[in-house]
Amino acid sequence: MAVLEFINERSLGVILPFLLLGAGLVYCFLLRGAPLFHPKRTLLLLKGKTREETLRSLKGLCMALSGTLGVGNISGVALAIAYGGAGSIFWMWISALLAMLLKYAEIVLALFYGKEGNGTGAMAYMKAALRGRAGRALAATFALLCVLLAFLLGGLLQANAIAECLGGFFGAPPLGVGLLLAALAGLVILGGERRIGRVTVWLIPLLTLSYLFLSLGILLANAAALPAAFGRIFSSAFSREAALGGGGGFLVSRALRYGVSRGLLSNEAGCGTAPLAHATARTDPVKQGIMGMVEVFVDTVLLCTVTALVILIAFPSVPTSLGGALVAVMAYGELAGKGAAVFVALALVLFAYGTVICWAYYGERGVGYLFGERPLCKRAYFLLLSLCLFGGCLFSSALVWGITDALLSLMTLFNLLALLLLAPRVVEESRKGGLFGEKQAQKPKKEKKEGACFLSKPTKTEFSRKNLW
């Protein structure tokens, strides 16, 4: 724990928020702020040429949302407020606006270098960012991190949150929860990309809308307390405390660090995992990149905000002794009764289940990249993942969060390096896709050559003049 605390509190945890915000600002400048300042024009680009293309694009969006919604939106928000204060929500908003551009960039690059989505995601453009052995090593390291995080973020962490919620609220035995979760996840995971897409495409929209409507109903019923909740967010957003740190006496905002890191865990923008899901759409890179921005908005701006406001209204001081999932469930129960608490507990379980099957796909793609499409390697991977799901309830929440934060931060550093190196390609593809609103040059009309074949079809004008010769 001491090593993890050093990595997350003093090194990567301090550097990463500024790198994410800095990279987001770079892309905001390079893309002329088009998605943020011209949202209507940007959203109009989402219209697909065919119904099939639109459905594929939505399927990729739902699969990516299933990997981000859940623990990050509910448990992660509660932990961010508990450890970073209410001001961490403000930095979640800031990071989300800039993270939209990072998510857009990584999806555009993955689809461009992946030849319309061959399932390699960020690994495809990392090989192009650093050519030769360095690029292959970077891509292989990223694939390995995908596998490890599938065990931790997609396995241990989700099982821990589910066991914490069901055990604390319903009294369910942790081992029984682990066995049931492993069995249910295996039914979908073994069906591959197609079955995962079918489950997420109906599960995630239904859950998201239900959770959003419940939260908005609670906030409307407690509208008088909303100004005070927003006041807490803005008043503590810029509070500073001494960071641990050496001779420089470096100061860092605890709220900023927890807000950005939990925002990253919520929307996964900048860490390079979402392109694995969006690549399944096999559509235009710019269109699917805009879908990625929609994903971040729904995930962090909408759902994280309503969750945070409910928690702030329910608890003047968020307890740190309880797990994040239980705090969120208790907050909804405090304001709307036991029925709302039961719904949120079940929603958390289903959201976490969606994250399990999505991250299982991410890890499977990592295994395929490292070892090829070998059935034995994939069977070993699924066995280890099932063991992680079963044993996740036995690990402490602090340990699981600590390891996950460290690996996710390392993955993000690698991905940000590739995104900055390949920024010119993103700009070029965005220009071609019409993101800047520039009219595409029309193709010159072919002039009729003299001596054309007499079998060519004459025009109506030619027929009207009876000029058959």
Backbone torsions as a table, in degrees:
resi	resn	phi	psi	omega
1	MET	NA	-33.0	-179.2
2	ALA	-64.7	-40.4	178.9
3	VAL	-66.1	-45.1	179.2
4	LEU	-62.5	-39.2	179.0
5	GLU	-63.8	-39.2	178.8
6	PHE	-65.2	-43.2	-178.7
7	ILE	-65.7	-47.0	-173.8
8	ASN	-80.4	-30.2	-174.7
9	GLU	-94.3	-34.6	-170.3
10	ARG	-112.5	-22.4	-175.8
11	SER	-116.7	-86.6	-176.4
12	LEU	-62.6	-38.0	-179.2
13	GLY	-63.8	-25.5	178.8
14	VAL	-87.2	-39.8	-174.5
15	ILE	-78.0	-42.3	-170.3
16	LEU	-58.5	-45.2	-179.8
17	PRO	-56.0	-40.6	-179.0
18	PHE	-71.4	-34.6	176.9
19	LEU	-66.7	-42.3	178.3
20	LEU	-62.6	-47.0	180.0
21	LEU	-65.9	-38.9	179.1
22	GLY	-65.2	-44.8	178.4
23	ALA	-64.3	-37.3	176.9
24	GLY	-63.5	-38.8	177.8
25	LEU	-67.2	-37.6	177.3
26	VAL	-60.2	-47.0	180.0
27	TYR	-69.8	-30.8	176.4
28	CYS	-63.3	-39.2	177.7
29	PHE	-70.3	-45.9	-176.8
30	LEU	-66.5	-36.3	179.8
31	LEU	-90.5	9.2	177.2
32	ARG	60.9	21.6	-178.8
33	GLY	62.2	19.1	-173.2
34	ALA	-55.6	-48.2	-178.3
35	PRO	-64.8	-29.5	-177.5
36	LEU	-86.5	-38.4	-176.3
37	PHE	-91.3	-18.8	179.6
38	HIS	-130.3	63.4	-176.2
39	PRO	-64.2	-35.6	-178.5
40	LYS	-64.5	-48.0	179.0
41	ARG	-61.6	-37.2	-179.9
42	THR	-67.0	-44.6	-177.6
43	LEU	-68.5	-27.6	178.1
44	LEU	-64.7	-22.7	179.1
45	LEU	-73.3	-10.3	-178.2
46	LEU	-72.7	-19.2	-176.0
47	LYS	-63.8	120.9	-179.4
48	GLY	-82.2	158.9	179.5
49	LYS	-70.8	-33.3	179.9
50	THR	-131.0	161.9	177.8
51	ARG	-63.9	-37.0	179.8
52	GLU	-63.4	-40.5	179.0
53	GLU	-64.6	-41.1	178.8
54	THR	-64.1	-41.6	179.2
55	LEU	-65.3	-39.1	177.4
56	ARG	-63.7	-39.7	179.2
57	SER	-65.3	-42.5	177.6
58	LEU	-66.3	-35.3	177.9
59	LYS	-63.1	-43.4	176.6
60	GLY	-62.1	-39.3	178.3
61	LEU	-63.5	-46.1	-178.3
62	CYS	-64.8	-39.2	178.4
63	MET	-64.4	-41.8	178.6
64	ALA	-66.3	-40.5	177.8
65	LEU	-62.9	-35.4	179.5
66	SER	-64.4	-26.4	178.1
67	GLY	-81.6	-16.6	-176.4
68	THR	-110.5	-34.5	-178.6
69	LEU	-72.1	146.5	174.5
70	GLY	125.8	-110.0	-174.7
71	VAL	-60.3	-41.6	-179.8
72	GLY	-64.2	-39.2	-178.2
73	ASN	-75.5	-33.8	-173.3
74	ILE	-104.7	-66.5	-178.7
75	SER	-67.8	-43.0	-178.3
76	GLY	-63.1	-38.6	178.5
77	VAL	-64.6	-43.9	179.0
78	ALA	-61.9	-42.2	178.5
79	LEU	-66.7	-37.5	178.7
80	ALA	-62.1	-42.6	179.2
81	ILE	-69.4	-39.8	-177.3
82	ALA	-64.2	-41.7	-174.6
83	TYR	-99.4	-27.8	-177.7
84	GLY	-108.9	-4.5	-179.1
85	GLY	85.3	170.1	-178.7
86	ALA	-63.0	-25.9	-179.9
87	GLY	-64.4	-18.3	178.6
88	SER	-62.4	-25.4	179.2
89	ILE	-68.5	-36.1	176.6
90	PHE	-59.8	-42.6	-179.1
91	TRP	-74.4	-22.9	169.8
92	MET	-62.7	-42.8	179.2
93	TRP	-63.1	-47.2	-178.5
94	ILE	-62.2	-46.1	-179.2
95	SER	-65.5	-32.3	-179.4
96	ALA	-67.3	-41.5	-179.9
97	LEU	-62.4	-41.4	178.4
98	LEU	-78.5	-30.6	179.2
99	ALA	-66.5	-26.7	175.5
100	MET	-55.9	-41.6	-177.9
101	LEU	-71.0	-36.7	177.7
102	LEU	-67.4	-41.2	178.5
103	LYS	-63.0	-42.4	177.6
104	TYR	-59.0	-46.7	-175.8
105	ALA	-64.0	-44.4	-176.3
106	GLU	-69.6	-31.6	177.5
107	ILE	-71.9	-42.0	177.4
108	VAL	-59.4	-44.9	-179.2
109	LEU	-66.8	-40.3	-178.3
110	ALA	-64.5	-41.2	-179.3
111	LEU	-75.1	-31.4	179.3
112	PHE	-72.0	-50.8	-177.8
113	TYR	-80.0	-17.1	178.9
114	GLY	-89.3	8.3	178.0
115	LYS	54.9	63.2	177.8
116	GLU	65.0	31.5	170.3
117	GLY	86.1	82.0	176.3
118	ASN	-100.7	14.5	175.2
119	GLY	88.5	1.4	-178.4
120	THR	-91.9	-12.3	173.6
121	GLY	57.0	-130.5	-176.7
122	ALA	-64.9	-26.0	179.5
123	MET	-60.6	-30.2	-178.3
124	ALA	-65.4	-44.1	-177.2
125	TYR	-87.1	-16.8	176.1
126	MET	-68.5	-34.7	175.7
127	LYS	-65.7	-30.5	179.0
128	ALA	-80.3	-28.8	-178.9
129	ALA	-67.8	-45.3	176.5
130	LEU	-121.7	104.0	-174.0
131	ARG	-76.6	162.2	178.3
132	GLY	79.3	-150.5	-177.0
133	ARG	-64.2	-36.2	-179.0
134	ALA	-62.3	-43.1	178.9
135	GLY	-65.8	-42.1	178.9
136	ARG	-65.8	-37.3	179.0
137	ALA	-67.6	-40.4	179.0
138	LEU	-64.0	-44.0	179.9
139	ALA	-65.1	-41.1	-179.8
140	ALA	-66.6	-39.7	178.1
141	THR	-64.1	-41.0	178.1
142	PHE	-63.3	-41.6	178.4
143	ALA	-62.0	-40.7	177.9
144	LEU	-62.9	-40.4	177.5
145	LEU	-64.5	-35.3	175.6
146	CYS	-59.8	-42.4	-179.7
147	VAL	-66.3	-46.0	-178.7
148	LEU	-63.8	-41.2	179.8
149	LEU	-73.0	-24.4	172.9
150	ALA	-63.8	-36.9	176.6
151	PHE	-71.2	-38.3	-173.5
152	LEU	-91.0	-66.5	-177.9
153	LEU	-67.3	-40.3	-178.9
154	GLY	-88.4	-12.8	-177.7
155	GLY	-118.0	-74.2	-175.6
156	LEU	-60.7	-47.0	-175.5
157	LEU	-66.2	-43.0	179.2
158	GLN	-67.1	-43.3	178.2
159	ALA	-63.4	-37.9	178.7
160	ASN	-63.3	-43.7	180.0
161	ALA	-67.1	-40.6	179.9
162	ILE	-66.1	-45.1	179.2
163	ALA	-64.6	-39.3	178.7
164	GLU	-62.6	-42.5	-178.0
165	CYS	-71.5	-52.2	-178.0
166	LEU	-68.1	-35.0	179.3
167	GLY	-71.8	-44.1	-177.6
168	GLY	-74.4	-29.1	-174.8
169	PHE	-101.1	-39.7	-177.1
170	PHE	-107.6	-8.8	-178.7
171	GLY	74.0	22.9	-179.2
172	ALA	-72.6	139.8	178.9
173	PRO	-67.9	134.0	-176.2
174	PRO	-59.4	-41.3	-178.2
175	LEU	-66.5	-37.7	176.9
176	GLY	-64.9	-38.3	176.7
177	VAL	-62.6	-42.5	179.9
178	GLY	-62.9	-42.7	179.3
179	LEU	-64.0	-45.3	-179.1
180	LEU	-65.1	-41.6	-179.5
181	LEU	-64.3	-43.0	179.3
182	ALA	-62.3	-40.0	-179.3
183	ALA	-68.1	-45.7	-178.6
184	LEU	-66.7	-37.8	178.4
185	ALA	-67.1	-39.0	-179.5
186	GLY	-62.5	-33.2	-179.8
187	LEU	-61.1	-35.2	-178.6
188	VAL	-90.8	-42.2	-174.5
189	ILE	-61.5	-42.1	-177.6
190	LEU	-68.5	-15.0	176.3
191	GLY	-79.8	-7.1	175.5
192	GLY	78.7	-166.8	-175.1
193	GLU	-56.4	-41.4	-175.8
194	ARG	-65.4	-44.8	-178.8
195	ARG	-69.8	-38.4	177.4
196	ILE	-60.7	-42.8	178.5
197	GLY	-62.9	-40.5	-179.7
198	ARG	-64.9	-39.6	-179.1
199	VAL	-70.0	-47.3	-175.4
200	THR	-70.2	-29.0	-174.2
201	VAL	-69.8	-21.6	174.8
202	TRP	-107.6	-30.4	-176.9
203	LEU	-70.7	-47.6	-172.1
204	ILE	-69.3	-47.6	178.0
205	PRO	-60.2	-40.9	-179.6
206	LEU	-63.7	-46.2	179.5
207	LEU	-64.5	-43.5	-176.9
208	THR	-61.8	-48.2	-179.1
209	LEU	-64.8	-41.1	-180.0
210	SER	-63.5	-45.3	-179.6
211	TYR	-65.3	-40.2	-178.9
212	LEU	-66.6	-43.7	179.8
213	PHE	-64.4	-40.9	177.6
214	LEU	-62.1	-45.5	-178.1
215	SER	-64.9	-43.2	179.1
216	LEU	-64.8	-37.4	176.7
217	GLY	-61.7	-41.7	178.3
218	ILE	-65.2	-42.5	-178.7
219	LEU	-66.9	-38.0	177.0
220	LEU	-65.7	-37.6	178.5
221	ALA	-68.3	-23.1	-179.9
222	ASN	-118.2	37.4	-175.7
223	ALA	-59.5	-30.4	-178.6
224	ALA	-64.6	-25.0	-178.8
225	ALA	-90.4	-6.3	-177.5
226	LEU	-64.2	-43.0	179.1
227	PRO	-57.6	-39.3	179.7
228	ALA	-67.3	-37.3	178.9
229	ALA	-65.3	-45.1	176.9
230	PHE	-65.2	-34.9	177.0
231	GLY	-61.5	-41.0	177.5
232	ARG	-63.1	-38.6	-179.0
233	ILE	-63.7	-48.2	-175.0
234	PHE	-77.7	-32.5	-177.3
235	SER	-70.8	-30.5	-178.1
236	SER	-101.8	3.0	-177.2
237	ALA	-66.6	-31.8	-174.6
238	PHE	-111.1	17.7	176.5
239	SER	-71.0	142.7	-177.1
240	ARG	-121.8	148.4	173.9
241	GLU	-140.9	156.9	-175.7
242	ALA	-67.5	128.7	175.3
243	ALA	-82.6	162.0	-176.3
244	LEU	-68.8	102.2	-176.1
245	GLY	-167.2	54.7	158.8
246	GLY	80.5	-167.2	-170.1
247	GLY	-67.7	-24.4	-175.3
248	GLY	-76.2	-18.0	-175.8
249	GLY	58.7	41.9	-175.2
250	PHE	-65.4	130.4	178.8
251	LEU	-101.6	136.6	178.3
252	VAL	-139.5	146.0	179.2
253	SER	-80.6	119.7	177.3
254	ARG	-63.0	-37.4	179.0
255	ALA	-63.7	-41.7	180.0
256	LEU	-63.0	-45.5	-176.2
257	ARG	-62.8	-47.8	-179.8
258	TYR	-72.2	-33.6	179.1
259	GLY	-65.5	-46.3	-179.1
260	VAL	-70.4	-42.3	-177.7
261	SER	-67.3	-40.9	178.1
262	ARG	-73.7	-30.4	173.2
263	GLY	-64.6	-39.2	176.6
264	LEU	-63.5	-43.4	179.2
265	LEU	-65.0	-31.0	-179.8
266	SER	-72.6	-51.5	-173.6
267	ASN	-104.4	-9.8	176.8
268	GLU	57.7	19.1	179.0
269	ALA	-74.0	132.7	179.1
270	GLY	95.4	-14.9	-178.7
271	CYS	-94.7	-9.4	170.5
272	GLY	87.8	9.9	-178.8
273	THR	-87.6	-35.8	-176.2
274	ALA	-58.1	-34.6	178.9
275	PRO	-57.7	-25.7	177.3
276	LEU	-63.1	-36.8	178.3
277	ALA	-79.6	-44.5	-177.4
278	HIS	-68.2	-24.9	179.2
279	ALA	-65.0	-21.6	178.6
280	THR	-68.3	-16.6	179.6
281	ALA	-70.8	-30.9	179.6
282	ARG	49.7	56.1	-178.1
283	THR	-131.7	-167.8	-178.4
284	ASP	-63.1	132.8	-177.0
285	PRO	-57.7	-43.0	-177.7
286	VAL	-67.3	-43.4	178.5
287	LYS	-59.7	-45.7	-178.3
288	GLN	-71.7	-30.2	174.7
289	GLY	-63.5	-37.8	176.1
290	ILE	-66.7	-35.1	173.6
291	MET	-59.2	-36.8	176.8
292	GLY	-63.2	-37.4	176.5
293	MET	-66.2	-39.6	176.0
294	VAL	-60.4	-39.3	178.6
295	GLU	-58.3	-47.2	-179.6
296	VAL	-63.9	-40.9	-179.0
297	PHE	-62.8	-48.1	-179.7
298	VAL	-63.0	-43.6	-173.7
299	ASP	-68.2	-54.1	-170.8
300	THR	-97.4	-48.2	-175.3
301	VAL	-68.7	-41.4	-178.1
302	LEU	-85.3	-66.7	-169.1
303	LEU	-70.7	-41.8	178.8
304	CYS	-64.3	-36.3	-178.6
305	THR	-67.0	-47.8	-178.8
306	VAL	-65.5	-36.3	176.8
307	THR	-63.2	-45.2	-179.1
308	ALA	-62.6	-42.1	-178.7
309	LEU	-65.5	-39.9	177.6
310	VAL	-62.3	-43.3	-179.7
311	ILE	-65.4	-42.7	-178.7
312	LEU	-66.6	-35.8	177.6
313	ILE	-70.9	-38.3	-176.3
314	ALA	-73.9	-36.8	-174.2
315	PHE	-124.7	116.6	173.0
316	PRO	-61.4	-34.0	176.8
317	SER	-134.6	116.9	-176.0
318	VAL	-74.8	123.6	-179.1
319	PRO	-70.1	138.8	178.1
320	THR	-95.1	-9.9	-178.3
321	SER	-74.0	-26.9	179.9
322	LEU	-92.1	156.0	175.3
323	GLY	-69.8	158.5	-176.8
324	GLY	-61.2	-39.6	-178.4
325	ALA	-63.5	-43.7	-178.1
326	LEU	-67.9	-36.3	177.1
327	VAL	-61.0	-45.0	-179.7
328	ALA	-64.5	-43.5	179.5
329	VAL	-62.2	-42.9	179.4
330	MET	-65.6	-35.0	179.8
331	ALA	-64.5	-45.4	178.6
332	TYR	-66.0	-37.8	177.5
333	GLY	-66.7	-34.3	179.8
334	GLU	-65.0	-37.5	-174.3
335	LEU	-94.6	-27.4	-173.2
336	ALA	-129.3	7.2	176.2
337	GLY	93.7	176.0	-174.9
338	LYS	-65.3	-33.9	-179.6
339	GLY	-60.5	-41.9	178.6
340	ALA	-66.1	-38.4	178.5
341	ALA	-64.0	-40.5	178.4
342	VAL	-63.8	-43.1	-179.9
343	PHE	-62.6	-45.0	-178.9
344	VAL	-64.9	-38.7	178.1
345	ALA	-62.4	-44.6	178.5
346	LEU	-68.6	-37.5	177.8
347	ALA	-63.0	-41.2	177.8
348	LEU	-61.5	-41.3	179.0
349	VAL	-62.5	-45.6	-178.4
350	LEU	-70.0	-38.8	175.3
351	PHE	-60.6	-45.5	180.0
352	ALA	-64.1	-36.2	176.9
353	TYR	-63.0	-42.0	176.0
354	GLY	-61.6	-38.2	177.5
355	THR	-65.3	-38.0	179.4
356	VAL	-59.7	-50.6	-175.0
357	ILE	-71.5	-31.2	178.0
358	CYS	-70.8	-45.4	179.7
359	TRP	-69.2	-27.7	174.1
360	ALA	-62.2	-37.3	176.9
361	TYR	-67.6	-41.1	177.5
362	TYR	-58.9	-47.3	180.0
363	GLY	-64.2	-37.4	178.4
364	GLU	-64.2	-36.9	175.9
365	ARG	-66.7	-36.0	176.2
366	GLY	-65.7	-41.8	177.0
367	VAL	-63.0	-42.7	179.1
368	GLY	-62.9	-35.7	179.3
369	TYR	-70.5	-38.3	-176.2
370	LEU	-79.1	-39.8	-171.3
371	PHE	-118.8	1.0	-176.8
372	GLY	80.7	176.0	-177.6
373	GLU	-82.9	62.6	-179.5
374	ARG	-96.0	122.6	-177.9
375	PRO	-58.2	-37.3	-178.0
376	LEU	-63.3	-43.0	179.4
377	CYS	-63.9	-40.5	-179.7
378	LYS	-69.1	-37.3	177.6
379	ARG	-64.8	-39.8	177.6
380	ALA	-64.3	-39.0	178.7
381	TYR	-63.2	-47.6	-179.3
382	PHE	-65.1	-32.9	177.2
383	LEU	-65.9	-45.6	179.0
384	LEU	-64.9	-37.5	178.2
385	LEU	-64.8	-40.3	177.4
386	SER	-62.6	-38.6	176.9
387	LEU	-65.2	-36.9	177.8
388	CYS	-66.2	-40.9	178.3
389	LEU	-64.6	-38.5	179.9
390	PHE	-69.5	-41.7	-175.5
391	GLY	-90.7	-1.8	-177.2
392	GLY	-60.7	-31.6	-178.6
393	CYS	-72.4	-11.3	-177.4
394	LEU	-91.4	-10.2	-178.2
395	PHE	-96.7	147.5	178.1
396	SER	-70.8	147.5	-177.6
397	SER	-63.1	-39.6	-178.2
398	ALA	-62.8	-40.7	179.8
399	LEU	-65.8	-44.8	-179.1
400	VAL	-64.1	-44.9	179.2
401	TRP	-62.9	-40.0	-177.9
402	GLY	-63.4	-47.6	179.2
403	ILE	-64.6	-42.3	-179.0
404	THR	-63.0	-44.1	179.0
405	ASP	-59.4	-42.3	-177.7
406	ALA	-65.3	-47.5	-178.7
407	LEU	-69.1	-38.6	179.1
408	LEU	-66.2	-36.5	176.7
409	SER	-65.1	-41.8	179.0
410	LEU	-64.4	-43.0	177.2
411	MET	-60.4	-40.5	-178.7
412	THR	-66.6	-38.9	177.8
413	LEU	-59.7	-45.4	178.2
414	PHE	-61.7	-43.5	-176.9
415	ASN	-68.3	-39.8	178.8
416	LEU	-62.9	-36.9	176.5
417	LEU	-58.7	-47.2	180.0
418	ALA	-66.2	-40.3	-179.1
419	LEU	-62.5	-40.3	-179.5
420	LEU	-71.4	-37.6	179.4
421	LEU	-68.0	-32.3	-176.3
422	LEU	-101.6	15.7	-179.1
423	ALA	-56.9	-39.6	178.2
424	PRO	-58.1	-36.4	178.6
425	ARG	-65.4	-40.0	178.5
426	VAL	-62.3	-43.0	179.5
427	VAL	-62.6	-43.4	-178.8
428	GLU	-64.0	-44.9	179.1
429	GLU	-66.6	-34.9	178.2
430	SER	-66.1	-38.4	177.9
431	ARG	-64.7	-43.8	179.4
432	LYS	-65.1	-34.9	-177.7
433	GLY	-80.8	-4.3	176.8
434	GLY	87.6	16.1	-178.5
435	LEU	-65.7	-31.2	-177.7
436	PHE	-87.4	-0.1	178.0
437	GLY	79.2	10.9	-179.4
438	GLU	-81.5	138.2	179.4
439	LYS	-73.4	135.5	177.7
440	GLN	-73.2	142.5	-180.0
441	ALA	-66.3	130.8	-178.9
442	GLN	-77.8	143.5	179.8
443	LYS	-70.7	134.1	179.5
444	PRO	-65.2	142.1	-179.7
445	LYS	-72.6	141.0	179.3
446	LYS	-73.9	127.9	178.9
447	GLU	-80.0	145.0	-179.8
448	LYS	-73.4	121.8	-178.6
449	LYS	-75.5	146.8	176.8
450	GLU	-70.5	147.1	-180.0
451	GLY	74.4	31.6	-179.5
452	ALA	-65.5	157.1	-177.5
453	CYS	-61.9	135.5	-177.8
454	PHE	-68.6	-10.6	179.2
455	LEU	-86.1	-7.3	179.6
456	SER	-66.9	150.0	-173.8
457	LYS	-73.3	120.9	179.2
458	PRO	-73.4	156.8	-179.4
459	THR	-81.1	170.7	179.9
460	LYS	-64.1	-35.8	-179.9
461	THR	-63.7	-40.2	179.7
462	GLU	-64.7	-38.4	178.1
463	PHE	-67.0	-39.3	-176.5
464	SER	-66.5	-31.2	178.8
465	ARG	-88.9	1.1	-178.9
466	LYS	54.3	36.0	-179.6
467	ASN	-92.7	74.7	-175.9
468	LEU	-83.1	-6.6	-176.5
469	TRP	-95.1	NA	NA
